[in-house]
Amino acid sequence: MSQTQNLKQEYKAAADFFRNHDHFLLLVHEKPDGDALGSCLGAAHLLHKLGKSFRLINDDPIPNKFSFFPMADRFELPDGVQERFDAVISFDCGDRKRLGCSGQLIADNAQILNIDHHVTNDRFGTENLVDLTAAATCQIVYKVARELGVELDIDTATCLYTGLVTDTGGFRYSNTTEDVLLIAADLLRHGVQPYNVVDKVLETMTWAQVQLIREGLDSLGRDESGRIAWVAVSREMLERVKGDDEDVEGLVNYPRNVEGVEVGICFRELSPDKTKVSFRSKYVVDVGRIALEFGGGGHARAAGCKMDGSLEEVRERVLARVKEAIAEVGANA
């Protein structure tokens, strides 16, 4: 069976999964982003239209900038949830461990539908819809809706549009395809107001975030080749501006956007011996592969990982590996 035929079968099996169960647990990865939340809530609206019941559970509170999502207030923390679920759908999650404590609510022998678009996905579901051609998991859920024959409404369309916007960087990244734009146009036809979405998820910044950008750029460094640039955020820095995880998001784009840079990196100190690393690349370096080597994952152009070691130790190890990757692609970088 060809790859295209296999993918068609996966979409059909996913639609059957929606139809064949009545009560679902819907999960996204820890620290959920716009695509994870948009795809999960978009699917929740589809299930509602099909007359199904579901619970939305995640380890972390929903970031404030996504509180406008219809049904966002239905997310629960796993603490105290006694129910165990036989039908589970996971969204935008490359492996089961990223479901965190919420994954413990999955019953033994449960049926799990894994919907994702990451090349590093390990296909942990009993059913897997992993479409590597998709720019966002929301793009996949849109196609599942078409497979189901469910008509979209403005709430579903808003959820799905938001995921497309966030994972394509406002339709600026290289994953912005003709299919993405045609889907976006159809979602606008269903009533989405694009400015209202973009203003909330890409344009508006907290005061802590503005201060963090100012301080973070003081740490801006660049290697001797000018192909790699980075910023670093210490715990003390984040505490000083009274910021949180949400405020660090997007800082990695500043080193990436420097002229001549192929790979931009943000190092964030989580503890004295734990560091989070976010990667972005422009054209040819596969940062998803690098992140996977360090125990993380993601896409060719956007990825991340958490590593043991101080901020300085991790920076040294990561920069050495990225320099190797730059050398591997040579003049094309």
Protein Blocks (a to p, Z undefined) as FASTA:
>chain_A
ZZklmmmmmmmmmmmmmmmpmbdcddddehiafklmmmmmmmmmmmmmnopacddddfbd
cdfklmmpghklmpccfehpabdcfbdcdehiabfklnmmmlmmpcghiacddddfbfkl
golafbdcddfkbfbfklmmmmmmmmnopacdfklmmmmmmmmmmmnooolafklcfklm
mmmmmmmmnopafklmmmmmmmpccfklmmmmmmmmmmpccdfkopaccddddfklmmmn
opafklmgojlmmmmmpghiabdcddddfbfkbccdddddfklmcfklmmmmnopacdfk
bccdddeddfklmmmmmmmmmmmmmmmnmmmZZ
